[in-house]
Amino acid sequence: MMNEGKKNALRNLKTARGQLDKVISMMEEDRYCIDVANQVMAVSGLLKRANMDILKQHINHCVKEAFVEGSGEAKVDEVMKVIDRLVEK
């Protein structure tokens, strides 16, 4: 069964997919560049939110479990690598 965090991430990903299809159509229709750019930013925002939901779920489940099993540090390092890449941009 999918928990609320995963449901949120999936909803955001599906919405982003729909918006991305719209952006592609806008480009094909040679729509005003600023309108296209604004839609690209909306898609990007949805992807960032989905990623944060996914990371939160990972921390709340996989990382917690790893600490119980004695391998939590490796999971923290894994999450930090992803966060480093998010911050770089």
C-alpha contacts under 8 A as a table, 3 or more apart, distances in Angstrom:
res1	aa1	res2	aa2	distance
2	M	6	K	6.13
2	M	7	K	6.44
3	N	6	K	5.52
3	N	7	K	6.25
4	E	7	K	4.96
4	E	8	N	6.16
5	G	8	N	5.13
5	G	9	A	6.27
5	G	53	D	5.69
5	G	54	I	7.15
5	G	56	K	7.72
5	G	57	Q	6.29
6	K	9	A	5.03
6	K	10	L	6.05
6	K	53	D	6.88
6	K	54	I	6.62
6	K	57	Q	7.18
7	K	10	L	5.12
7	K	11	R	6.04
8	N	11	R	5.11
8	N	12	N	6.18
8	N	50	A	7.09
8	N	53	D	6.99
9	A	12	N	5.17
9	A	13	L	6.14
9	A	49	R	7.23
9	A	50	A	4.20
9	A	51	N	7.10
9	A	53	D	5.55
9	A	54	I	6.37
10	L	13	L	5.04
10	L	14	K	6.13
10	L	50	A	7.13
11	R	14	K	5.21
11	R	15	T	6.12
12	N	15	T	5.05
12	N	16	A	6.00
12	N	46	L	5.53
12	N	47	L	6.86
12	N	49	R	7.19
12	N	50	A	5.63
13	L	16	A	5.00
13	L	17	R	6.14
13	L	46	L	6.89
13	L	47	L	6.35
13	L	50	A	6.31
14	K	17	R	5.02
14	K	18	G	6.36
15	T	18	G	5.14
15	T	19	Q	6.21
15	T	46	L	7.56
16	A	19	Q	4.99
16	A	20	L	5.93
16	A	42	A	7.98
16	A	43	V	5.05
16	A	44	S	7.82
16	A	46	L	5.86
16	A	47	L	6.66
17	R	20	L	5.06
17	R	21	D	6.29
17	R	43	V	7.91
18	G	21	D	5.19
18	G	22	K	6.46
19	Q	22	K	4.94
19	Q	23	V	6.23
19	Q	39	Q	7.26
19	Q	42	A	7.94
19	Q	43	V	6.23
20	L	23	V	4.90
20	L	24	I	6.23
20	L	39	Q	7.97
20	L	40	V	7.34
20	L	43	V	6.44
21	D	24	I	5.14
21	D	25	S	6.29
22	K	25	S	5.01
22	K	26	M	6.10
23	V	26	M	4.95
23	V	27	M	6.23
23	V	36	V	6.14
23	V	39	Q	6.34
23	V	40	V	6.78
24	I	27	M	5.12
24	I	28	E	6.22
25	S	28	E	4.99
25	S	29	E	6.06
26	M	29	E	5.03
26	M	30	D	6.19
26	M	31	R	5.28
26	M	36	V	6.54
27	M	30	D	4.98
27	M	31	R	6.01
27	M	36	V	7.10
28	E	31	R	7.75
31	R	35	D	7.23
31	R	36	V	6.94
32	Y	35	D	5.47
32	Y	36	V	6.50
33	C	36	V	5.06
33	C	37	A	6.06
34	I	37	A	4.95
34	I	38	N	6.11
35	D	38	N	5.19
35	D	39	Q	6.38
36	V	39	Q	5.14
36	V	40	V	6.23
37	A	40	V	5.01
37	A	41	M	6.30
38	N	41	M	5.14
38	N	42	A	6.35
39	Q	42	A	4.95
39	Q	43	V	6.31
40	V	43	V	5.13
40	V	44	S	6.16
41	M	44	S	4.93
41	M	45	G	6.11
42	A	45	G	5.12
42	A	46	L	6.40
43	V	46	L	5.20
43	V	47	L	6.30
44	S	47	L	5.11
44	S	48	K	6.21
45	G	48	K	5.10
45	G	49	R	6.25
46	L	49	R	5.13
46	L	50	A	6.13
47	L	50	A	5.04
47	L	51	N	6.09
48	K	51	N	5.03
48	K	52	M	6.20
49	R	52	M	5.07
49	R	53	D	6.23
50	A	53	D	5.11
50	A	54	I	6.21
51	N	54	I	5.04
51	N	55	L	6.13
52	M	55	L	5.06
52	M	56	K	6.02
53	D	56	K	5.09
53	D	57	Q	6.22
54	I	57	Q	5.18
54	I	58	H	6.21
55	L	58	H	4.96
55	L	59	I	6.16
55	L	79	V	7.40
56	K	59	I	5.12
56	K	60	N	6.06
57	Q	60	N	5.06
57	Q	61	H	5.96
57	Q	62	C	7.78
58	H	61	H	5.35
58	H	62	C	5.12
58	H	63	V	6.29
59	I	62	C	5.91
59	I	63	V	4.75
59	I	64	K	6.43
59	I	79	V	7.92
60	N	63	V	6.39
60	N	64	K	5.85
61	H	64	K	5.38
61	H	65	E	6.03
62	C	65	E	5.14
62	C	66	A	6.05
62	C	75	K	7.71
63	V	66	A	4.97
63	V	67	F	6.32
63	V	72	G	5.90
63	V	75	K	5.59
63	V	76	V	6.85
64	K	67	F	5.29
64	K	68	V	6.52
64	K	72	G	7.19
65	E	68	V	5.13
65	E	69	E	6.33
65	E	72	G	7.69
66	A	69	E	4.97
66	A	70	G	6.01
66	A	71	S	4.94
66	A	72	G	4.51
66	A	75	K	6.96
67	F	70	G	4.88
67	F	71	S	5.50
67	F	72	G	3.96
67	F	73	E	7.44
68	V	71	S	7.70
68	V	72	G	7.54
69	E	72	G	7.50
71	S	74	A	6.00
71	S	75	K	7.10
72	G	75	K	5.18
72	G	76	V	6.25
73	E	76	V	5.06
73	E	77	D	6.22
74	A	77	D	5.08
74	A	78	E	6.24
75	K	78	E	4.95
75	K	79	V	6.33
76	V	79	V	5.14
76	V	80	M	6.12
77	D	80	M	5.01
77	D	81	K	6.27
78	E	81	K	5.36
78	E	82	V	6.78
79	V	82	V	5.26
79	V	83	I	6.28
80	M	83	I	4.91
80	M	84	D	5.95
81	K	84	D	5.08
81	K	85	R	6.42
82	V	85	R	5.21
82	V	86	L	6.36
83	I	86	L	4.95
83	I	87	V	6.17
84	D	87	V	5.18
84	D	88	E	6.19
85	R	88	E	5.19
85	R	89	K	6.99
86	L	89	K	5.97
